[in-house]
Amino acid sequence: NAGVPRALDGYRILQISDVHLGAFIDVSQVEAVVDAARDKAPDLVALTGDIADDYSMLAPALRSIASLQKPMLAILGNHEIYRGRDEAIRMFREAGAHFLCNDGVVLEHNGARFFVAGTDDPARLRGDANRFYARAVAQCADACPADDDVACKILLAHRPLALDFASRHGFAIQLSGHTHGAQMALFGRSLL
């Protein structure tokens, strides 16, 4: 990928997004994903929002994810904002996740330093989501050290809508969720 240094070849990011723990998806399904991911040896876990609709399931799911013993970065999706932003942030942090909100962290792999940033989500805004992301992504970019200090920049944004802004600010990769459509399951299997 253009803008991604060769030192990051083989670097594995496990992205978990839009699980919507609740009526149709439970902690055992997250545990199954974690067990499958363990064999792939991810280097980083990125939680890109809407992990739980039922917060009674969030802490056990996060404990399972944390058992991978890898750095875990988290951002909010619209459902965390609807159901309780502060509570979600508290649970992410208690599970050992580094919570990102229009800022980022520098990580290193094989001698290459790279920047991973995460945006807030425009849920409940009455304004233009594009305007929101223009500001949020600019704040993320401003939090990055000088370009010669990092080999590439990665953006976590719950909605893919941030992509144009990410590109303008030099982010080589964006990880998003949100556009999954309806989630319906019967007897543990997706209907879609």
C-alpha positions as CSV (number, residue, x, y, z in Angstrom):
1,N,0.0,0.0,0.0
2,A,1.3,3.5,-0.9
3,G,2.6,5.3,2.2
4,V,3.0,2.1,4.3
5,P,6.6,1.3,5.0
6,R,8.0,-2.2,4.3
7,A,8.8,-2.6,8.0
8,L,5.1,-3.0,8.6
9,D,4.7,-5.9,6.1
10,G,3.0,-8.6,8.0
11,Y,1.8,-6.3,10.8
12,R,-1.7,-7.6,11.7
13,I,-4.6,-5.5,13.0
14,L,-7.6,-7.2,14.4
15,Q,-10.5,-4.9,13.8
16,I,-13.7,-5.5,15.7
17,S,-16.6,-3.3,14.8
18,D,-20.4,-3.2,14.9
19,V,-20.9,-6.3,17.0
20,H,-23.9,-4.8,18.7
21,L,-23.8,-7.2,21.6
22,G,-27.4,-7.7,22.7
23,A,-30.5,-9.5,21.5
24,F,-28.9,-11.3,18.6
25,I,-25.1,-11.5,19.4
26,D,-23.7,-12.5,22.8
27,V,-20.4,-12.7,24.5
28,S,-19.8,-16.3,23.4
29,Q,-19.7,-15.2,19.8
30,V,-17.0,-12.6,20.6
31,E,-15.1,-15.3,22.4
32,A,-15.2,-17.4,19.3
33,V,-13.8,-14.5,17.2
34,V,-11.1,-14.0,19.8
35,D,-10.2,-17.7,19.7
36,A,-10.0,-17.7,15.9
37,A,-7.9,-14.5,16.0
38,R,-5.5,-15.9,18.5
39,D,-4.2,-18.3,15.9
40,K,-3.6,-15.4,13.5
41,A,-1.4,-13.6,16.1
42,P,-2.6,-10.0,15.7
43,D,-0.2,-7.2,16.7
44,L,-2.9,-4.7,17.5
45,V,-6.7,-4.7,18.3
46,A,-8.8,-1.8,16.9
47,L,-12.3,-1.5,18.3
48,T,-14.1,0.8,15.9
49,G,-17.4,1.4,17.6
50,D,-20.9,-0.1,18.2
51,I,-19.4,-3.0,20.2
52,A,-22.4,-3.3,22.5
53,D,-26.1,-2.3,22.6
54,D,-26.4,-4.1,26.0
55,Y,-23.7,-2.8,28.3
56,S,-24.1,-5.8,30.6
57,M,-22.2,-7.8,27.9
58,L,-19.5,-5.2,27.2
59,A,-17.2,-5.8,30.1
60,P,-17.1,-9.6,29.6
61,A,-16.6,-9.2,25.9
62,L,-13.7,-6.7,26.5
63,R,-12.1,-9.1,28.9
64,S,-12.1,-11.8,26.3
65,I,-10.6,-9.4,23.7
66,A,-8.0,-8.2,26.2
67,S,-6.9,-11.8,26.8
68,L,-5.1,-11.5,23.4
69,Q,-2.6,-9.4,25.4
70,K,-2.1,-7.0,22.5
71,P,-2.4,-3.2,22.5
72,M,-6.1,-2.4,22.2
73,L,-7.3,1.0,20.8
74,A,-10.9,2.0,21.0
75,I,-13.2,4.6,19.5
76,L,-16.9,5.2,19.9
77,G,-19.6,4.5,17.5
78,N,-23.1,6.0,17.4
79,H,-24.6,3.3,19.5
80,E,-22.1,3.9,22.4
81,I,-23.1,7.6,22.2
82,Y,-26.8,6.8,22.3
83,R,-26.5,4.3,25.2
84,G,-24.0,6.1,27.4
85,R,-20.7,7.6,26.2
86,D,-19.1,7.9,29.6
87,E,-20.0,4.4,30.6
88,A,-18.5,3.0,27.4
89,I,-15.3,5.0,27.8
90,R,-15.0,3.8,31.4
91,M,-15.4,0.1,30.4
92,F,-12.9,0.4,27.5
93,R,-10.3,1.9,29.8
94,E,-11.0,-0.6,32.6
95,A,-10.4,-3.4,30.0
96,G,-7.0,-1.8,29.2
97,A,-8.0,-0.2,25.9
98,H,-6.4,3.1,25.0
99,F,-9.4,5.3,24.2
100,L,-9.0,7.7,21.3
101,C,-11.1,10.8,20.6
102,N,-9.7,13.1,17.9
103,D,-6.2,12.2,19.0
104,G,-3.8,9.3,18.6
105,V,-0.8,7.4,19.7
106,V,2.6,6.5,18.2
107,L,3.3,2.8,17.9
108,E,6.5,1.0,16.7
109,H,7.0,-2.2,14.8
110,N,10.3,-3.5,13.3
111,G,11.9,0.0,13.9
112,A,9.1,1.8,12.1
113,R,7.2,4.3,14.1
114,F,3.6,4.9,13.0
115,F,0.7,7.0,14.2
116,V,-2.8,5.6,14.9
117,A,-5.5,8.1,15.5
118,G,-9.2,7.8,16.2
119,T,-12.1,10.1,15.7
120,D,-15.2,10.8,17.7
121,D,-18.6,10.1,16.1
122,P,-21.1,12.7,15.0
123,A,-24.1,10.8,16.5
124,R,-26.8,13.2,17.8
125,L,-25.5,16.1,15.9
126,R,-28.0,18.1,14.0
127,G,-25.3,19.5,11.8
128,D,-23.5,18.2,8.8
129,A,-21.5,15.0,9.4
130,N,-19.0,16.1,6.7
131,R,-18.2,19.3,8.6
132,F,-17.8,17.2,11.8
133,Y,-15.3,14.9,10.2
134,A,-13.4,17.7,8.6
135,R,-12.8,19.1,12.1
136,A,-12.3,15.7,13.8
137,V,-9.8,14.4,11.2
138,A,-7.9,17.7,11.3
139,Q,-7.6,17.4,15.1
140,C,-6.3,13.8,14.7
141,A,-3.7,15.0,12.1
142,D,-2.6,17.9,14.4
143,A,-2.0,15.4,17.2
144,C,0.5,13.5,15.0
145,P,4.2,14.2,15.5
146,A,6.1,15.7,12.5
147,D,5.9,13.5,9.4
148,D,9.6,12.7,9.5
149,D,9.0,11.2,13.0
150,V,6.4,8.6,11.8
151,A,6.5,6.3,8.8
152,C,2.7,6.4,8.2
153,K,-0.6,7.4,9.7
154,I,-3.7,5.1,10.3
155,L,-7.1,6.5,11.1
156,L,-9.9,4.7,13.1
157,A,-13.3,6.3,12.3
158,H,-16.5,4.6,13.0
159,R,-18.1,5.8,9.7
160,P,-16.4,5.5,6.3
161,L,-17.5,9.1,5.6
162,A,-14.2,10.3,7.1
163,L,-12.2,8.8,4.3
164,D,-11.9,11.9,2.0
165,F,-10.7,13.9,5.0
166,A,-8.3,11.2,6.0
167,S,-6.8,11.1,2.6
168,R,-6.3,14.9,2.6
169,H,-4.4,14.7,5.9
170,G,-2.0,12.0,4.7
171,F,-3.6,9.0,6.4
172,A,-2.5,5.9,4.5
173,I,-5.2,3.6,5.9
174,Q,-8.6,4.1,7.5
175,L,-10.4,1.4,9.4
176,S,-14.2,1.9,9.7
177,G,-17.4,0.0,10.3
178,H,-21.0,1.3,10.6
179,T,-22.3,0.5,7.1
180,H,-23.3,-3.1,7.9
181,G,-27.0,-2.7,7.3
182,A,-29.4,-4.6,9.6
183,Q,-28.1,-7.4,11.8
184,M,-30.5,-10.2,12.2
185,A,-29.8,-13.7,13.4
186,L,-31.8,-16.8,14.2
187,F,-30.4,-19.7,16.3
188,G,-26.9,-18.1,16.2
189,R,-26.7,-17.7,12.5
190,S,-27.0,-14.5,10.5
191,L,-30.1,-14.2,8.3
192,L,-28.3,-11.8,5.9
